[in-house]
Amino acid sequence: MKVSIRVGFTKHTVGEHPLEPSLKVASELGFDGVELCLEPIKWGAPSAWSEDVSSRDRAIIRRLAERYRLDIATLSSNWPGYYSNFCPRLRHWGRGLEILKSDIELAEDLGARAILVHFAGAKGTLEQAKEMLSELAYEGERRDVKVGYESGLWTTYLGTLKDLCEVVDEINSKYLGIYWHWWPSSIMQPHEEVELVGRRMMCLHSSDIDLQNVNYELMLKALKKYYDWYWVFEVELENAERNLKLWRELMSRYW
């Protein structure tokens, strides 16, 4: 299994692009790849907004990733957390779908194989969510990019993990799956969620390694049956080295 970390544009004083500082750190720490987090301007950092990332920027990002020997393995659409505050009903998400499709197009252009999507806290029916995910799966097929719905956000706002599995099954596209992220608030243990999601898992997110509350032996034993691509850390860069060290110890012991 490879290991990646979620990164974004930063206020940079060196290098040729706002993504370069993060790529440099990820490379120096020994990650295999990165996940580009897409979100509007935050704390003065440049905007990682797919519709504003120019062809020139895209070429620079691809070149920098090659220079630092990193895959841009995945993208993550993080902006729906803001968008849903102003558009809290799925039936009004026409523009939101347009932006998500633009994110998928950017993923294709950067050579990413998958993208995390979600509707954050927007409310709606399972049928509405299914229709929207069908459109995104079609766009993913057009672009040869797999689309994964973030499981923790689904179970927080839209339904159960079993509901998400059933929606994925009903759409029945190899370009739609579950981007698995276990949240401590879950009623299931990580290994139980892995067994439920099974081969629907198209990628996984990990918060900080939590040796006190997660049985990684059981989790990795279950995971090994269904998944062997990227383990993507969603942690602060200053915590990356510690988490990578612990992850490598766990993998050497249980994988």
N, C-alpha and C positions, 0 to 999 in steps of 0.2 A: 504493500500500500504506500502511496505517496502522501506527502503532507504539505499543506498550503496554509496561508493566512490571509484574512480579509484586510485589504488596504484601500486607501483613498487618496485623493489629491490633497496636498498640504501647501501651506505657505512656505515656499522654498527660496533659499538664498544662494544655493549652488545647483549646478546641473542645468539641463535644458528643458525640463518639464516638471510640473507640480507632482507627478507620480514618481519621479526618479528617487527622491529621498527614501520613500517606502520600499521601492524595489531594491535599492542598495542595502538597506538593513535586512530585508528578507533573504537576499542572496548571501550576505555575510554570515547570517545565523545558520544557513544550511537548509532553508526550505526549498522544496522542489518547484513550487508554483505559488501564485497569488490569486486571490479573488478580488476583482475590482468592485468596490462599493459605489453605487450610483446614488447621489443625493444632491440637493441644491446647495447653494453657498451656505457654509456653516462656520461661524467664528472667523470670518474673513478669509477662509481658504477658497481657492478657485472652485468653480462649479463643475462637478462631475455629472453632467446632465446630458443624456445621450443625444438629444436633438442639437446640442451646442458643441459637441465634440467634433471638430472639423476633420476633414480628410488628412490635413497636415498633422494634427494632433494624433490621429489614429496611426499614421505611419511612424511617428516618433515613438509612440507607446510600443508598437510592435518591435521597433529597432532596439529600444531600451531593454525590453524583456529578453530579446536575443542576446544582447550584450551581457546582461547579468545572469544569463543561463537559467531563466525562469519561464515556466509555462504561465500564460494567462489562462488558467484552467476554467475558471467560472467567473460570472458576474453576479452581482446581488442588487436587486432593485430595492433600495432602502427608502426612497422618497414616499411610498404610500403611507408611511406613518404620519407624515405631514398632510398629505393629500386627503386622507380620510377624515381629518379634523374639519375640513371645509366641505367635504363631499361624503357624508356619512351613510349614504344609501347606495347599494350596488346598482340599483336601477338607473342611477345618474352617472355611472362610471364610463360613459362613452369616451370621454377625453382620456381618462385613466388608462383605458385599454389601448388607445393610440400610443401613449407614452411607453407602455409595457412592450408593445410591438417594436417601437423604436429601440428599446433596450435590447431586444432579441436581435435586431439588425446589427447593433453595435457589437454584440457578442460574436456574431458571425464574422464581422469585419476584423475583430481582434484575435480571431482564431480560438475563441473559447468553445468548449464542447457543451457547456450547460449554463443555465441561469436560474437563480432563485427568484421566485415571484411571490407576491402575497397582496392581499387587499387590506391589510392592517385591521383597523377596528370597524371598517364599513360593515353595516348590517344588511342582511338579505337572506333569501331562501337558498336551500341547497340547489334548487333548479337554476336559479340565477347564477350562482357560482359555477355550476356545471357548464352553462352556456358560455360564460366568459372563458373558462379554462379550455373549452373546445376550440374557441377562436385562437387562444394562445398556443395550443398544441398544433393547430394548423400552421400558424406562423413559424413555430419551431421546426416543423417538417419542411417548410419552404426554405428555411435558413440552415437546416441541418444542425440545429441547436436544441438540446434537450431542456425541457421546462420542468422545474420542480417547485411544488408549492411547499412553503415552509410549515412543517407540521405543528410546531409549537404555537404559531400564530393562528393556524386553523382551529386548533382545539381550544384556544382562548376565546375566539370570537364567532366561529361559524358552526362548529359541530364537534363530533367525536372523531378520534383517529380512525375508527371503523368507517364512519361516514366518508372521510377523505379517501380511504382505500376503495370504497364502493364507487365513488365518483370517478376515480382514476380507472377502475375496471370498466365502468360503463362507457367512458369516452374511448377506451381501448386504442390508444395511440402509443407507439413506442417512443414518441417524443414528449410524453407527459408522464411524470412520476412524482414521487414525494422527496422533497429535500428535508431529510430527517434532522431534527434538533430536539433532543430531550430537554424538557424544562423541569426543574425541581418541583413545580406545582402539579406535575402530572400524577394521575392516580395509578399509573403503571410504572414499573421499574424499567430502566433502559433496555435490558435484555428482553423484557416482555414486549416493548414497543417494536424492537427489531424483529421479533418473530411475527408480529402482526403485519408490519410493513413488508417484510420479506423482499422479494425481487422488484417490488415497486420503488425501492429506494434508488434514486439516481445520483444522490450525493448526500453528504452529511456535514452538519455544522457541529462544532464543539465549543462550549464555553471553557473556562479555566478547568484544568484537570482537578477533579474533586475526589481524592482518595478516601475521604471520610464517608461520603454519601453515595458513591457509585461503586458497584462491584464490577470492576473492569474485566475480571476473569470471565464472568458470566456474559457480560456485554460483548466482549471480543469473540468468545466462543460462538455466540449467536450470529454476530456480524460476519464471521468468516464463511458462513454457509451461503450468504446472499450477496456480499459486496466486497469489492477489492479495487477501489479506485483512489479518490482523494479524501483525506481527513482534513477538513477545513476549519482552522481555528478562527473563532470570532472573539478575539481578545485584544487588549491594548498592546501596542508594539513594545512597551516597556516590560510587559509580562510574557512576551513571546519566547524568550530564551528559556525561562524556567519551564514553561509548558511544553516546549519542544523536547527538553531533556527528560521530563517525566513521561511524555508520550513514547519516546524511544525506549525507555526502560520497560514500559508496559508492553510494547510491541515485541521486544526481545524475550519477554517472559511468557506471553500468552498467545502470540500470533504464529 
